[in-house]
Amino acid sequence: MFRTLKTKDWFHRDGFPIAVERREPQEQFGLHSHEFSEIVLVTGGRGLHVTDVNSWTLATGDVFVIGGARAHEYRDIENLGLINILFLPQRLELQSADLSSLAGYHALFSLEPVWRRRHNFASRLHLSPKELGVVSAYVDELDEELKQRGPGFAFMATACFMQIIGYLSRCYGRTKNPKSRALLRIAETISYLETHLEEERCLDELAAMASMSKRSFIRAFKEATGSSPIAYLLQSRVSRATALLCRDDSTSITDVALQSGFTDSSYFTRQFRKIVGQSPRTYRQQHLVKQ
């Protein structure tokens, strides 16, 4: 058995959804999971990152993301230094602005955790000493905002956190690691789908973009995202539609459908109801009432 770390014990009592935990050096800590996610930066030493079924050697510069449900621990520690950035993804707009256009973001936060076992941790992000220095400086700024908690700290800390995510995503996008490049090819198709929702692309074109056969691409995409490329595209279009519906009630449902990549408003309504569980009109009315 393992214990689950509770959000209330690791985040500030004001409920802000980001925290920094420095473990330099990391001490023995038994197998555990947590109710939050974390970005782990290895700042020194070495050790083993152990899950319930696998173990991988860690080295200075390694960066990886752990979802809350994944039980893990560290063993065979030799002066292992870690910085853990804890966050509650459901409370943060992680795909704000054009972050979704970064293939490295999808690779680091979505694909690598899923493919970690298959790739035996070889597709992890590994920072150069210079890159580690840059991201460590960003973490210092974040940590200071969280400690001081002065006026506007929530805005500033969120900005620091997003800067860290953006920088790490760019670093992953520059990697020369063959295993990481394989994930990036799939991540690039995800970025393309999310930034070109209004375009129609067949599976053959997407597979070619990923330099894979159609069959291999569909299998790899589903393993990485949990859905087929077509289902993923529909979900992304509906997500855009929910954002548009939440803005105001001056845009017609038909225009929302067109702006979300649907060419047929009836088809849009059917898909929206299937995914969201209610019609676009009802969704808008309920949201505007809450506002």
C-alpha positions in Angstrom: 0.0 0.0 0.0 1.0 3.6 -0.4 -0.2 6.9 1.0 -1.8 9.7 -0.9 -0.6 13.2 -0.3 -3.5 15.6 0.2 -3.8 19.0 -1.4 -4.7 20.7 1.9 -1.3 19.6 3.4 0.9 20.8 0.5 -0.7 24.1 -0.7 -1.2 27.3 1.1 -4.4 27.7 3.1 -5.5 30.5 0.8 -6.1 27.9 -1.9 -3.7 29.2 -4.5 -3.0 26.3 -6.9 0.8 26.5 -7.2 3.5 25.6 -4.7 7.2 24.9 -4.7 8.9 22.2 -2.6 12.7 22.1 -2.6 14.3 18.8 -1.7 18.0 19.5 -1.8 19.0 16.9 -0.8 16.0 14.6 -1.2 15.5 12.3 1.7 14.0 8.8 1.6 10.2 9.1 1.0 8.1 6.0 0.7 5.9 5.0 -2.2 3.1 7.7 -2.5 0.7 9.3 -4.9 -0.9 12.8 -4.6 -4.0 14.7 -5.3 -2.1 17.2 -7.5 0.4 17.1 -10.3 4.0 18.2 -10.2 7.0 19.1 -12.4 10.2 17.6 -11.1 13.6 19.2 -11.8 16.7 17.2 -10.9 19.2 19.8 -9.7 22.0 17.5 -8.6 23.2 14.1 -7.5 21.6 10.9 -8.7 19.1 8.3 -7.7 16.3 6.0 -8.9 12.8 7.2 -9.7 10.6 4.2 -8.8 7.0 3.4 -9.6 5.0 0.3 -8.7 6.3 -1.4 -11.8 9.4 0.4 -13.1 12.5 2.2 -12.0 14.7 4.7 -13.9 18.0 6.4 -13.1 17.9 10.1 -12.6 20.7 12.6 -13.4 21.2 16.3 -13.0 19.1 18.2 -15.6 16.3 15.6 -15.9 12.8 17.1 -16.0 9.5 15.1 -15.9 5.9 15.6 -15.1 4.0 13.3 -12.6 0.2 13.1 -12.5 -1.5 12.7 -9.2 -2.6 9.1 -9.5 0.8 7.7 -10.3 2.5 6.2 -7.2 6.2 6.7 -7.0 9.2 7.1 -4.8 13.0 7.7 -4.9 15.6 5.1 -3.9 19.4 4.6 -4.0 19.8 8.3 -3.4 23.2 10.0 -3.7 23.0 13.7 -2.9 19.9 13.8 -5.1 18.5 17.4 -5.4 15.0 18.0 -6.5 12.7 21.0 -7.1 9.1 20.0 -7.2 6.6 22.5 -8.6 3.2 21.4 -7.4 0.1 22.5 -9.3 -3.6 21.8 -9.7 -4.2 21.6 -13.5 -8.0 21.8 -13.1 -7.5 25.2 -11.5 -5.2 26.6 -14.1 -5.7 27.6 -17.7 -2.6 25.7 -19.0 -3.5 26.1 -22.6 -3.9 29.9 -22.5 -2.9 32.1 -25.4 -0.9 30.1 -28.0 0.7 27.6 -25.6 -1.0 24.8 -27.5 1.0 25.7 -30.6 4.1 24.4 -28.9 4.7 20.7 -29.7 7.0 20.5 -26.8 4.2 21.4 -24.4 2.1 18.5 -25.6 5.1 16.2 -25.6 6.3 17.1 -22.1 2.9 17.3 -20.3 0.8 14.8 -22.1 2.8 12.3 -24.2 6.0 11.6 -22.3 4.2 10.5 -19.1 2.1 8.1 -21.1 5.0 6.7 -23.1 7.5 6.7 -20.2 7.2 2.9 -19.6 7.5 2.0 -23.3 10.5 4.3 -23.8 12.1 3.3 -20.5 12.3 7.0 -19.6 14.5 7.7 -22.6 12.1 10.3 -24.0 12.3 12.5 -20.9 13.5 16.1 -21.1 17.1 16.6 -20.2 18.3 20.2 -19.7 21.8 21.4 -20.4 23.6 23.2 -17.5 22.7 26.5 -19.1 19.1 25.6 -19.5 18.9 24.3 -16.0 20.3 27.6 -14.8 17.7 29.6 -16.7 14.7 27.5 -15.4 16.1 27.6 -11.8 16.1 31.4 -12.0 12.5 31.3 -13.0 11.7 29.0 -10.1 13.5 31.4 -7.7 11.2 34.2 -8.9 8.1 32.0 -8.4 9.3 30.8 -5.0 9.8 34.4 -3.9 6.3 35.5 -5.0 4.8 32.5 -3.1 6.8 33.3 0.0 6.1 37.0 0.1 2.5 36.8 -1.0 2.3 40.5 -1.5 -0.4 42.4 -3.4 -0.7 40.9 -6.9 1.2 37.8 -6.0 -1.3 35.5 -7.6 -1.0 37.2 -10.9 2.8 37.4 -10.7 3.2 33.8 -9.5 0.9 32.5 -12.3 3.0 34.5 -14.8 6.2 32.9 -13.4 4.7 29.4 -13.6 3.6 29.9 -17.2 7.0 31.2 -18.0 8.5 28.0 -16.6 6.0 25.8 -18.6 6.7 27.8 -21.8 10.5 27.6 -21.4 10.5 23.9 -20.7 8.2 23.3 -23.6 10.6 25.1 -25.9 13.5 23.1 -24.5 11.7 19.9 -25.3 11.0 21.1 -28.8 14.7 21.7 -29.4 15.8 18.2 -28.2 17.9 16.0 -30.4 17.0 12.8 -28.5 15.6 10.3 -31.0 13.0 9.0 -28.6 11.9 12.6 -27.8 11.8 13.5 -31.4 9.4 10.6 -32.0 7.0 12.0 -29.5 7.4 15.5 -30.9 6.2 14.2 -34.3 2.9 13.2 -32.7 2.8 16.4 -30.6 3.2 18.4 -33.8 0.0 16.9 -35.2 -1.8 17.7 -31.9 -0.5 21.3 -32.1 -1.6 21.5 -35.7 -5.1 20.2 -35.0 -5.6 22.6 -32.1 -4.4 25.7 -34.0 -6.2 24.8 -37.3 -9.6 23.7 -36.1 -11.3 25.3 -39.1 -9.3 23.1 -41.6 -10.2 19.7 -42.7 -7.3 17.2 -42.8 -7.6 13.5 -43.7 -5.8 10.9 -41.6 -3.3 10.3 -44.4 -2.1 13.9 -44.3 -1.8 13.8 -40.5 0.1 10.5 -40.6 2.5 12.0 -43.2 3.0 15.0 -40.9 4.1 12.6 -38.2 6.2 10.6 -40.6 4.3 7.5 -39.8 2.0 5.0 -41.6 -1.7 5.6 -41.2 -2.2 2.5 -39.0 0.8 3.3 -36.8 -0.2 6.9 -36.5 -3.8 6.1 -35.4 -2.5 3.6 -32.8 0.2 5.9 -31.5 -2.2 8.9 -31.3 -4.8 6.9 -29.4 -2.2 5.5 -27.0 -0.9 9.0 -26.4 -4.2 10.9 -26.1 -6.8 8.3 -25.3 -8.8 9.1 -28.3 -8.7 8.8 -32.1 -7.4 11.9 -34.1 -11.0 12.5 -35.3 -12.5 12.3 -31.8 -9.7 14.6 -30.5 -10.4 17.1 -33.2 -14.1 17.1 -32.4 -13.4 17.6 -28.7 -11.1 20.5 -29.5 -13.7 22.1 -31.6 -16.3 21.7 -29.0 -13.9 23.2 -26.4 -13.4 26.2 -28.5 -17.2 26.5 -28.9 -17.7 26.4 -25.1 -15.3 29.3 -24.7 -17.1 31.3 -27.4 -20.5 30.6 -25.9 -19.2 31.8 -22.5 -18.2 35.3 -23.8 -21.7 36.7 -24.4 -25.0 36.0 -26.1 -24.6 38.3 -29.1 -23.0 35.7 -31.4 -25.5 33.4 -33.0 -25.1 29.6 -32.5 -24.5 29.2 -36.2 -21.6 31.7 -36.0 -20.1 30.0 -33.0 -20.3 26.7 -34.9 -18.4 28.3 -37.9 -15.8 29.9 -35.7 -15.2 26.5 -34.0 -14.5 24.7 -37.3 -18.0 23.2 -37.9 -19.6 23.8 -41.3 -23.0 22.6 -40.3 -24.8 24.0 -37.3 -27.1 21.0 -36.9 -24.1 18.7 -36.9 -22.4 21.0 -34.4 -25.4 20.9 -32.1 -25.5 17.1 -32.2 -21.8 16.8 -31.4 -21.9 19.4 -28.7 -24.8 17.7 -27.0 -23.0 14.3 -27.3 -19.8 15.6 -25.7 -21.1 18.3 -23.2 -24.4 16.7 -22.4 -26.6 19.6 -23.3 -27.4 21.9 -26.2 -25.2 24.9 -27.0 -28.1 27.2 -26.2 -28.7 25.7 -22.8 -25.0 25.7 -22.0 -24.8 29.4 -22.8 -27.9 30.3 -20.8 -26.7 28.4 -17.7 -23.2 29.9 -17.9 -24.4 33.5 -18.4 -26.8 33.0 -15.4 -23.8 32.0 -13.3 -21.9 35.0 -14.4 
